[in-house]
C-alpha cells in the first residue's frame, strides 16, 4: 500500500490571533497527523506548539523570534494554507483586529511512502 504524505511550512511575521488559531486547531482535518513549530501571538507572547494526533501542547517559547513558523504533515493538506492565513491578526484591548499582511507559505510538497508488512 502507498500513501502520499504532504508537508506544508507556514511562516508569518504578523502575530497570530489566539482565538482564531484555537478554532483552527480544534477543527483541523483528521488527515493532519503532525503540527510543530513556534507561534507568535504578539502581546499575548510566543509559544511552542506540538500536535500529534489528538495530543496538543502549547508551552512558553524561548525562541525569541517573534515570528510564526509551523510545519504540518498529513495526507490531505488542501485548504490549510488559507485557513492559517485566516488566523493571522492580533486583537487589541478594544477587541479590534490589526491587519495581516506579512505571511507566506514556504514549502508544499508530496512524498510517496511505502508501507510493507514483514512476515516470518
N, C-alpha and C positions, 0 to 999 in steps of 0.2 A: 504494500500500500504506500502511496506517495501523498505527501501533503505539502502545500506551498505556504511556508511561513512568510509573513511580511513584517517589515520593520519600518517604523517611522520615527524620525528625530524631529521634535518640535522645539524651537527656540524663540524667546521673546524678550526684548529689552524693557517692555512695559510690564507693570505689575499684573498679576492675575487676580481676579475678583474671587475672594474666598467662597462665597455662596454659590457663584456660578460654577466654579471648579468642583465643589462638593456635589452639585447636581449632576455634572458630567460624570464624575467617578461613580456615583450611585446608579447611574443609568447606562454605564458603558456596555457595549455588546459582549455577549458571552464568549465570543471568539477572541477577545483580547485577554491574553494569558499573563502578560507581564508589563508593568509600567515602573520605571525607576528614573530618578533624577532629582533635580532641585527646582523648587517653586519660589518665585519672588512675589511676595504679597504686598509690596510697598510698605506703608506704615504699619501693616499687620505683622511684618517680619518675614524672614525667609525660613523655608522648611525643606528637609529632605523627604522625598516621597518614595515609598516602596509598596508595590502592589503585586501580589502573586495569587492568582485565583481569587478566592474570597477574602484573602488577608490584605489589609490595608493599614499602613503605618505612616504617620507624619511625625517627624521629630525635628527639634531645632537644628538648623544648618550652620555649619562653621565655614561654609564655602566663601562667604563674604562677596560673592559675585554679583549680587543684586540683578540677577537675570534668571529667567526660567529656561531650563534645558531638560526635556523629558524624552526618554526612549520608550517606545511602545512596541511590543511583539505579539503577534497573533495570526489568525487565519484570515479574517475578513476585516480589513482596516479601512474600508471605503467610508468616506464621510467624517473620519476622525479629525482630520486637519481642520475642517470647517467648524466642527464642534469645539475644538480647542481655541480657535480664533475667537469664537463667541464667548470664551471665558476671560478674555483679556479686558482689563479695565479695573480701575480702583475706585471703590466707593469712598466718598469723603464723609465727614461728620454730619453733613446735612442730607446724606442719602443719595447724592448725585453721583453720576459715574463719569470719570475722566476718560478721554479718548484712548483708543487702542490702535496704534499705527505701526509700531516697530516690531513686528513679528514676522517669522518666516519658517517655512518647512525646509529643513536642510537636506534630508535624505528620505527616499521612499523606494524600497526595492523588495524583490521577492527572491527567495532561495528555495529550491526543491530539497526536501529532506526525505530520505528513505527510511522507513521503519521495517524491520525484519524480525522474525521470531527465530529463536535458536532452539532446535530440538536435539535431544540427546540420543 
